[in-house]
Amino acid sequence: MSNHATNDPATGSTANSLQQPLGSPFSAASTAREVLAGRDLSGTTAVVTGGYSGLGLATTLALTAAGARVLVPARRPDVARTALGAAGATDGAEVVPMDLADPGSVRSAAALIRERFDRLDLLMAVAGVMATPERRFGPGWEGQLAVNHFGHFALACELHPLLVAAAAATGGARVVVSSSAGHALTGIRWHDPHFRTGYDKWLAYGQAKTANALFAVHLDALGREDGVRAFALHPGRIITGLQREMTRREQVDRGWVNERGEVVGAGFKSPEQGAATGLWAAVSPLLDGRGGLYLEDCEVARTSAPDSPVDDGGVRDHAVDPEQAARLWEASLAATGAPPIGR
């Protein structure tokens, strides 16, 4: 079977036909604070994975400034608390111990959240790893797929009852999943998703980012009748801790930074700009009644041609294909043992 999903050009998929810009008032230059300007999120509870560094921290700061309560799952709780304190986010933000690579840890964190809260308005899957050396978790899972996809998949399944409760109380809840333009590198490698036959760090990253997008497609299909909508997004090109596994030389050779580590790449965003699209996904009324979409630059992305450059924007068909999304969902349920939803 091909690694990439195909679509009938005469009909396309429902998800693809809805990948059309909506006329957002925001843009690639918008910041997290600008997207939330004038919004009162008092009474809103959000979970933000990776919420103590990079894009996640910018997301946490913007949400707490608007009055939301933010729960920040973290593999290193002390480090997370120190970072949040240094950023002035001690009011409104709370750290929950959790390791995305460990399904047992995810279950424990979710159980703690369910014990303490009766609803969850926002789940924002911001944490991630990129282009890492080969690592294995659990029963031999490839590391980037394990952290970026399986961990967030299991967390969303465990917390789904709280999202449904929030939707019943307020009219809606949203799940926002950070994908990347890297999804263009490959679809799901059904023949070898865990790279048993040879590891490629960039294809592994691309597959994990495709998985993030497909996860949002099927989560939305399962949750929409209960008012739980899901979106995936490309936050833009940003230098954050995500590049920590790459050498300075690699980043220089790609034109991202200079020899001193200063950002020189064209079109790079600040973390505050990078967080804007996720927050737009979380709160924009333009997205009411919509879901399962891939976003970029605070707008719904158009589909892109299979042979277009990765950084030209848009979303590949294979990342918003409902059949691929359903297949990945079933495979992820079987792999993680997460509780099924929407049945």
VEXDREN-2710 file (C-alpha; in Angstrom, 1 decimal):
% VEXDREN-2710
k/r/px/py/pz
1/MET/0.0/0.0/0.0
2/SER/1.2/3.5/-0.8
3/ASN/2.4/5.6/2.1
4/HIS/0.1/8.5/0.9
5/ALA/-3.6/8.6/0.9
6/THR/-5.4/9.2/-2.4
7/ASN/-8.6/11.0/-3.1
8/ASP/-11.0/10.8/-6.0
9/PRO/-10.4/14.1/-7.9
10/ALA/-14.0/14.2/-8.9
11/THR/-15.3/14.3/-5.4
12/GLY/-12.5/14.8/-3.0
13/SER/-13.1/14.3/0.7
14/THR/-15.4/16.3/2.9
15/ALA/-12.5/17.5/5.0
16/ASN/-10.5/18.6/1.9
17/SER/-13.5/20.5/0.4
18/LEU/-13.8/22.5/3.6
19/GLN/-10.1/23.5/3.6
20/GLN/-10.9/27.1/2.5
21/PRO/-9.9/30.4/4.1
22/LEU/-12.7/32.1/6.2
23/GLY/-11.6/35.7/6.1
24/SER/-9.9/35.8/9.4
25/PRO/-8.9/39.3/10.7
26/PHE/-5.6/37.9/11.9
27/SER/-2.5/36.9/9.9
28/ALA/1.0/35.4/10.1
29/ALA/2.2/38.5/12.0
30/SER/-0.5/38.4/14.7
31/THR/0.5/37.5/18.2
32/ALA/-1.1/35.4/20.9
33/ARG/-2.1/38.5/22.9
34/GLU/-3.6/40.2/19.8
35/VAL/-5.8/37.1/19.1
36/LEU/-7.1/37.1/22.7
37/ALA/-7.3/40.9/23.1
38/GLY/-10.6/41.9/24.8
39/ARG/-11.5/38.3/25.6
40/ASP/-12.5/37.3/29.2
41/LEU/-11.7/33.6/29.7
42/SER/-12.6/33.6/33.4
43/GLY/-14.1/30.2/34.3
44/THR/-12.3/28.5/31.4
45/THR/-10.1/25.5/32.1
46/ALA/-7.4/24.5/29.7
47/VAL/-4.8/21.8/29.5
48/VAL/-1.7/22.9/27.6
49/THR/1.0/20.2/27.0
50/GLY/4.4/21.7/26.8
51/GLY/3.0/24.8/28.4
52/TYR/6.2/25.9/30.1
53/SER/8.5/26.5/27.2
54/GLY/8.5/27.9/23.7
55/LEU/5.1/28.0/22.0
56/GLY/3.5/26.3/24.9
57/LEU/4.7/29.0/27.4
58/ALA/3.5/31.7/25.1
59/THR/0.1/30.0/25.0
60/THR/-0.1/29.6/28.7
61/LEU/0.8/33.2/29.3
62/ALA/-1.8/34.5/26.9
63/LEU/-4.5/32.2/28.4
64/THR/-3.8/33.1/32.0
65/ALA/-3.6/36.8/31.1
66/ALA/-7.1/36.5/29.7
67/GLY/-8.3/34.8/33.0
68/ALA/-8.2/31.1/32.1
69/ARG/-7.0/28.4/34.5
70/VAL/-4.2/26.4/32.7
71/LEU/-3.1/22.9/33.7
72/VAL/0.4/22.2/32.4
73/PRO/1.4/18.5/32.2
74/ALA/5.2/18.1/32.5
75/ARG/7.7/15.3/32.6
76/ARG/9.9/17.4/34.8
77/PRO/7.5/19.2/37.1
78/ASP/10.2/21.2/39.0
79/VAL/11.6/22.5/35.8
80/ALA/8.2/23.5/34.6
81/ARG/7.3/25.3/37.8
82/THR/10.6/27.2/37.7
83/ALA/10.0/28.2/34.1
84/LEU/6.4/29.3/34.8
85/GLY/7.5/31.3/37.8
86/ALA/10.3/33.0/35.9
87/ALA/7.7/34.0/33.2
88/GLY/5.3/35.4/35.8
89/ALA/2.7/32.7/35.2
90/THR/2.3/31.4/38.7
91/ASP/-1.2/32.8/39.0
92/GLY/-3.6/30.7/36.9
93/ALA/-1.2/28.0/35.9
94/GLU/-0.7/24.6/37.6
95/VAL/1.8/21.8/36.8
96/VAL/0.6/18.2/36.6
97/PRO/3.3/15.5/36.5
98/MET/3.1/13.6/33.2
99/ASP/5.4/11.9/30.7
100/LEU/3.8/11.7/27.2
101/ALA/6.0/8.7/26.3
102/ASP/4.6/6.6/29.1
103/PRO/0.9/5.6/28.8
104/GLY/0.7/4.8/32.5
105/SER/1.9/8.3/33.3
106/VAL/-0.7/9.8/30.9
107/ARG/-3.5/7.7/32.6
108/SER/-2.4/8.8/36.0
109/ALA/-2.3/12.5/35.0
110/ALA/-5.7/12.3/33.4
111/ALA/-7.1/10.6/36.5
112/LEU/-5.8/13.4/38.7
113/ILE/-7.4/16.0/36.4
114/ARG/-10.7/14.1/36.4
115/GLU/-10.7/13.9/40.1
116/ARG/-10.2/17.7/40.5
117/PHE/-12.2/19.1/37.7
118/ASP/-15.7/18.4/36.4
119/ARG/-15.1/19.9/32.9
120/LEU/-12.4/20.9/30.5
121/ASP/-13.0/23.6/27.9
122/LEU/-9.7/23.4/26.0
123/LEU/-7.1/20.7/25.4
124/MET/-4.1/22.1/23.5
125/ALA/-1.5/19.6/22.4
126/VAL/1.5/21.8/22.0
127/ALA/4.4/19.6/23.3
128/GLY/6.5/17.8/20.8
129/VAL/10.0/16.6/19.7
130/MET/11.6/17.0/16.3
131/ALA/14.3/15.2/14.3
132/THR/15.5/13.2/17.3
133/PRO/18.1/10.4/17.4
134/GLU/16.5/7.0/17.2
135/ARG/14.7/6.2/20.5
136/ARG/12.3/3.5/21.5
137/PHE/9.5/3.6/24.1
138/GLY/7.1/1.0/25.5
139/PRO/6.9/-2.0/23.3
140/GLY/9.4/-0.6/20.8
141/TRP/7.4/2.4/19.5
142/GLU/9.4/4.9/17.4
143/GLY/10.1/7.9/19.7
144/GLN/8.7/10.8/17.8
145/LEU/5.4/8.9/17.0
146/ALA/5.2/7.9/20.7
147/VAL/5.6/11.4/22.1
148/ASN/4.0/13.6/19.4
149/HIS/1.0/11.3/18.7
150/PHE/0.4/8.4/21.0
151/GLY/0.8/10.4/24.1
152/HIS/-1.6/13.1/23.0
153/PHE/-4.0/10.6/21.6
154/ALA/-4.2/8.8/24.9
155/LEU/-4.6/12.0/26.9
156/ALA/-7.4/13.2/24.7
157/CYS/-9.3/9.9/25.0
158/GLU/-8.8/9.9/28.8
159/LEU/-10.0/13.5/29.2
160/HIS/-12.8/13.4/26.6
161/PRO/-15.6/13.0/29.2
162/LEU/-14.5/16.4/30.7
163/LEU/-14.6/18.0/27.2
164/VAL/-18.1/16.6/26.7
165/ALA/-19.2/18.0/30.0
166/ALA/-17.8/21.5/29.1
167/ALA/-19.6/21.4/25.8
168/ALA/-22.8/20.5/27.5
169/ALA/-22.4/23.4/29.9
170/THR/-21.2/26.1/27.6
171/GLY/-22.1/25.0/24.1
172/GLY/-18.7/23.8/23.0
173/ALA/-15.2/22.5/23.8
174/ARG/-12.2/22.4/21.5
175/VAL/-9.1/20.3/21.1
176/VAL/-6.2/22.0/19.3
177/VAL/-3.3/19.8/18.0
178/SER/0.1/21.3/16.9
179/SER/1.1/19.6/13.6
180/SER/3.7/21.1/11.2
181/ALA/4.6/21.7/7.6
182/GLY/6.7/18.7/8.2
183/HIS/3.6/16.6/7.6
184/ALA/4.3/17.0/3.9
185/LEU/7.4/14.7/4.1
186/THR/5.3/11.6/4.4
187/GLY/1.9/10.0/5.1
188/ILE/1.6/7.2/7.6
189/ARG/4.1/4.5/6.8
190/TRP/1.7/1.6/7.2
191/HIS/4.3/-0.9/6.1
192/ASP/6.8/0.2/8.8
193/PRO/5.5/3.0/11.1
194/HIS/8.2/2.3/13.7
195/PHE/11.1/2.3/11.3
196/ARG/12.2/-1.3/12.0
197/THR/14.0/-1.4/8.7
198/GLY/16.1/1.8/9.1
199/TYR/15.6/5.0/10.9
200/ASP/15.3/8.5/9.2
201/LYS/14.8/11.3/11.8
202/TRP/13.0/13.6/9.3
203/LEU/10.6/11.0/7.9
204/ALA/9.9/10.0/11.5
205/TYR/9.1/13.6/12.3
206/GLY/7.0/14.0/9.2
207/GLN/5.0/10.9/10.0
208/ALA/4.3/12.0/13.5
209/LYS/3.1/15.4/12.3
210/THR/0.8/13.7/9.7
211/ALA/-0.5/11.6/12.6
212/ASN/-1.2/14.8/14.6
213/ALA/-3.3/16.2/11.7
214/LEU/-5.2/12.9/11.1
215/PHE/-5.9/12.6/14.9
216/ALA/-7.7/15.9/14.8
217/VAL/-9.7/14.8/11.8
218/HIS/-11.1/11.7/13.4
219/LEU/-11.4/13.1/16.9
220/ASP/-13.6/15.8/15.4
221/ALA/-15.7/13.2/13.6
222/LEU/-16.3/11.3/16.9
223/GLY/-16.9/14.4/19.1
224/ARG/-18.9/16.8/17.0
225/GLU/-22.3/15.5/18.0
226/ASP/-21.3/16.2/21.6
227/GLY/-20.0/19.7/20.8
228/VAL/-16.3/18.7/21.0
229/ARG/-14.5/20.1/17.9
230/ALA/-10.9/19.5/17.0
231/PHE/-8.3/21.3/14.8
232/ALA/-4.7/20.7/13.7
233/LEU/-2.3/23.5/12.8
234/HIS/1.0/24.6/11.6
235/PRO/2.3/27.3/14.0
236/GLY/4.9/28.6/11.5
237/ARG/8.7/28.5/11.4
238/ILE/10.0/29.3/14.9
239/ILE/13.2/28.6/16.7
240/THR/12.4/27.2/20.1
241/GLY/13.5/24.3/22.3
242/LEU/12.0/22.1/19.6
243/GLN/15.4/22.3/17.8
244/ARG/17.4/21.1/20.8
245/GLU/18.2/17.8/19.2
246/MET/19.8/19.5/16.1
247/THR/23.3/20.8/16.0
248/ARG/24.1/24.4/15.4
249/ARG/25.7/23.4/12.1
250/GLU/22.5/21.7/10.9
251/GLN/20.5/24.8/11.6
252/VAL/23.1/27.0/9.9
253/ASP/23.2/24.7/6.9
254/ARG/19.4/24.9/6.6
255/GLY/19.5/28.7/6.7
256/TRP/17.6/29.0/9.9
257/VAL/20.3/30.7/12.1
258/ASN/23.8/32.2/11.7
259/GLU/27.0/31.0/13.3
260/ARG/26.0/32.9/16.5
261/GLY/22.6/31.2/16.7
262/GLU/20.7/34.3/15.7
263/VAL/17.6/33.7/13.6
264/VAL/18.2/34.7/10.0
265/GLY/15.7/32.5/8.1
266/ALA/13.0/34.3/6.1
267/GLY/9.5/34.1/7.4
268/PHE/10.4/32.9/10.9
269/LYS/8.0/33.9/13.7
270/SER/8.5/34.8/17.3
271/PRO/7.1/32.3/19.9
272/GLU/4.2/34.8/20.5
273/GLN/3.4/34.8/16.8
274/GLY/3.7/31.1/16.6
275/ALA/1.2/30.6/19.4
276/ALA/-1.4/32.8/17.7
277/THR/-2.8/30.2/15.4
278/GLY/-3.4/27.7/18.2
279/LEU/-5.2/30.4/20.3
280/TRP/-7.2/31.4/17.2
281/ALA/-8.3/27.8/16.9
282/ALA/-9.2/27.8/20.5
283/VAL/-11.4/30.8/20.6
284/SER/-12.4/32.1/17.1
285/PRO/-16.1/32.4/16.5
286/LEU/-15.3/31.9/12.8
287/LEU/-14.7/28.3/13.7
288/ASP/-18.0/27.8/15.5
289/GLY/-19.7/24.7/14.0
290/ARG/-16.6/23.7/12.2
291/GLY/-13.9/21.2/12.9
292/GLY/-11.4/18.6/11.6
293/LEU/-9.6/21.4/9.7
294/TYR/-5.9/22.2/9.3
295/LEU/-5.0/25.8/10.1
296/GLU/-2.0/28.1/9.5
297/ASP/-1.4/31.8/10.0
298/CYS/-4.7/32.2/11.9
299/GLU/-6.7/30.9/9.0
300/VAL/-7.9/27.7/7.5
301/ALA/-5.2/26.4/5.1
302/ARG/-5.8/25.4/1.5
303/THR/-4.8/22.0/0.3
304/SER/-1.4/21.9/-1.4
305/ALA/0.0/19.9/-4.3
306/PRO/2.0/16.7/-3.5
307/ASP/5.1/18.1/-5.3
308/SER/5.0/21.6/-3.8
309/PRO/7.9/22.7/-1.5
310/VAL/7.3/21.9/2.2
311/ASP/7.5/25.5/3.3
312/ASP/5.1/26.8/0.7
313/GLY/2.2/26.4/3.0
314/GLY/-1.1/24.5/2.9
315/VAL/-2.0/20.9/3.9
316/ARG/-1.4/17.7/1.9
317/ASP/-4.4/15.6/1.1
318/HIS/-2.9/12.7/3.0
319/ALA/-3.1/14.6/6.3
320/VAL/-6.8/15.4/6.1
321/ASP/-8.0/12.1/4.6
322/PRO/-10.9/10.7/6.7
323/GLU/-10.2/7.1/5.8
324/GLN/-6.6/7.4/6.8
325/ALA/-7.7/9.2/10.0
326/ALA/-10.1/6.4/10.9
327/ARG/-7.4/3.8/10.2
328/LEU/-4.9/5.6/12.4
329/TRP/-7.4/6.0/15.2
330/GLU/-8.1/2.2/15.4
331/ALA/-4.3/1.5/15.3
332/SER/-3.7/4.0/18.0
333/LEU/-6.5/2.6/20.2
334/ALA/-4.9/-0.9/19.8
335/ALA/-1.4/0.4/20.5
336/THR/-2.2/2.6/23.6
337/GLY/-5.1/0.8/25.2
338/ALA/-6.8/4.2/25.5
339/PRO/-10.6/4.2/26.2
340/PRO/-12.6/4.5/23.0
341/ILE/-14.9/7.5/22.6
342/GLY/-18.0/8.3/20.7
343/ARG/-19.4/4.8/20.8
END
